Amino acid sequence: MLLRPEDIEICVKDYGVRVDLVVDADLGAFTRVWLGYCGLLDANRNGQIALRGSRQSVAAARRMLRLANEPVLRRFLQ
């Protein structure tokens, strides 16, 4: 993922830029965590999601993406 103030881009190949964080996840599992149906801790324990990088990079990505340890359903505007 390239996280910029104006957008987020998903990268599936190497663009030759420095990598701060690698997210290794099944798209369905990541989506369930992002939507709040599953917590990040359980997904990580079950091997469905792994965040690899420095402690600071992992914390920053979790804040930006709002990945909660426990399930918390997101509310979207109707």
N, C-alpha and C positions, 0 to 999 in steps of 0.2 A: 504494500500500500504506500502510495506517496501521499502523505498528509500535508496539505498546504492550507493556508487560511481561506483561500477561495474555493477549494475543492478537495476531494479525495479520489485517488485513482488506484485501481486494483492492478497490480503487476503480476503477470504470470510467467514472465521471462526476465532475464537479467539485462538491465539497461546500462550497466556499468557504473551505477552510482553507489555511494557508500550506503550500506544497509545497517540501520540501527536496530531493527526489530524484524523477526521472522514469525509470521503467524502460520502455524501448521494446523489446518483444520479442514474437516469436511464442511462444505458450504451449508448443508442442512443443520449440522450441529452448531456452527457459528451463528446462523440465523436464529436458531432457538434461543441461544444465550443472548444475542443482541436484542431480541424481542422480549426477553424476560421469562420465557417458558421454562428455562433451565438456568441454574447459576453457573458461573465460571468455575468455581471450585469443583463441583461435581463433574463438569465436562472435562476438566483437567485431570482429575483422578481417574476417570474412565478412559483416558487416552484419546478423547475426541478433539481436544484443543490443546495446543502447546504454544506458548508465547516465549520466544527465545531472543534475548538481547540483554543489555545492561538493565539493572534495576530501575534506573531513571527512565529508560526508553519504555520498558514494560508499564511502569506507573503512568507515564504520559499517555500512552496509547489507551490504557484502560480508562483514564479520565476522559479523553477526547471521544472515545467510542461508547462511553458510559456502560462498561461491562461490569455488572454487579456480581459479587461472590455468591449471593443467594438469588433465587428467582424473584423478580420484581417486574410484573407486566408493564410494558410501556403504554402510555396513553397518547393517542394521536388525535389531532383535530378532526372533527367530523365534518 
